Amino acid sequence: MEYRTSHLTQVLIHLEHLTHNMRVLQALVGQRLLWPVLKANAYGHGADMIGRHLVHLGYTHLCVAHVAEAMALVEAGVQATIMVLSATLPTHSEYFVAYGFEPVVCTIEMVESLARAAAKTGRRIAVHLKVDTGMGRIGIQPEDVTAFLDRCHAFPTVWVKGLMSHFACAHEADKAFSHHQIEICRQVQATSRGYGIAVYHWANSAAIFDLPEAYGDAARPGIAIYGLKPSHTLWNHRVHELKPVLEWQTRITYLKEVPAGTGLSYGHTFHTVQPSVIATIPLGYGDGLSQRCSNTLELLVHGRRCRQVGQICMDQCLLDVTPVCDQVKVGDEVVIIGRQGHEEVTADALAAQLGTINYEIVTHIAQRVPRIAVGSAL
Ligand SMILES: Cc1ncc(COP(=O)(O)O)c(C=O)c1O
């Protein structure tokens, strides 16, 4: 048995759904480029597997947040041009040059340091200049673009290949602020003509669905490639065509019958109100199931919703499987996210229960949970 995949709690990755979602997104943007975002272990889906599949589908540019993530993709044999989206420090410049990663820059100090590192090797480095059109995170101000590009031109080993920005509110129903950002993108694009920029890229998943004016030359979809909706307030009904790539399952490891009034798990935050059948599952906050959901979740067993009861521990938690007591046995499958019979639990539903977003639910699934590809790859 392969010990790395022996954990009873597993994430199943439906690569055919990834293929489908890429087709949906590609149909929206037409001939334009898609540069999928694989940061944070591909939003919890397993960056190696997702990266390899995207390359297999013909995608040549991938985005991550950090240099270490880019290096992990290379080590996993993912052959693509990798853009590193977050700002970083000059101490990383040599890695960018050595591996050919494309950094996002927004300070002249970073450009200088990259130029020096590139000069040492006799290579030229391609960079993407980030303009802050309203996200307020990183980026130079729009009015500083031409002056910044002039300064970059003083470094022969640096090529400003891309000019980019990021939307703050594209996922909201009210698109007024996004249109304001798009207008700034247009102005910046116009003023930067003549500087040899090859690719203007602005759009995230929400913008791909709702803001065709923001397509530019390339778009950077993240959440949508995994089949999850950027929000519930998008206008474009095509968002409903997305298919979730991830399912999260575990198995029952222990069963017991308990009388009414039995206190369960740490602190006895739950007492049975009737004679009950209680299942133990090897799933806890060490696997990414927040303790904050204790006593609120419903997981699927034999196609029925069963309540999670008592405090969620690090490695185990309990389920009241009384509704399926006739059929349930040790070893049975339990679905945390996914379908079983006619029932489904979605990352959106878990997010709503926890007061967070689907992005956080899937990204929080712990590293120790193996990601297993299922179904045909294409
Ligand atoms: C710069 C940048 N571009 C694109 C994305 C992808 O966004 P989304 O997952 O909403 O499509 C992100 C993710 O936050 C990002 O930081």
The ligand as a MOL file (V3000), in Angstrom:
LIG
                    3D

  0  0  0     0  0            999 V3000
M  V30 BEGIN CTAB
M  V30 COUNTS 16 16 0 0 0
M  V30 BEGIN ATOM
M  V30 1 C -3.3970 38.9650 -8.8580 0
M  V30 2 C -4.4470 37.9050 -8.9140 0
M  V30 3 N -4.9530 37.5670 -10.1060 0
M  V30 4 C -5.9090 36.6170 -10.2340 0
M  V30 5 C -6.4130 35.9770 -9.1050 0
M  V30 6 C -7.5020 34.9410 -9.2760 0
M  V30 7 O -8.6870 35.3800 -8.6310 0
M  V30 8 P -9.9880 34.4590 -8.6290 0
M  V30 9 O -9.6530 33.2600 -7.8390 0
M  V30 10 O -11.0370 35.2870 -7.9580 0
M  V30 11 O -10.2960 34.1600 -10.0560 0
M  V30 12 C -5.9020 36.3080 -7.8530 0
M  V30 13 C -6.4480 35.6580 -6.6550 0
M  V30 14 O -6.7170 36.2240 -5.6580 0
M  V30 15 C -4.9050 37.3080 -7.7610 0
M  V30 16 O -4.3790 37.6490 -6.5730 0
M  V30 END ATOM
M  V30 BEGIN BOND
M  V30 1 1 1 2
M  V30 2 1 2 3
M  V30 3 2 2 15
M  V30 4 2 3 4
M  V30 5 1 4 5
M  V30 6 1 5 6
M  V30 7 2 5 12
M  V30 8 1 6 7
M  V30 9 1 7 8
M  V30 10 2 8 9
M  V30 11 1 8 10
M  V30 12 1 8 11
M  V30 13 1 12 13
M  V30 14 1 12 15
M  V30 15 2 13 14
M  V30 16 1 15 16
M  V30 END BOND
M  V30 END CTAB
M  END
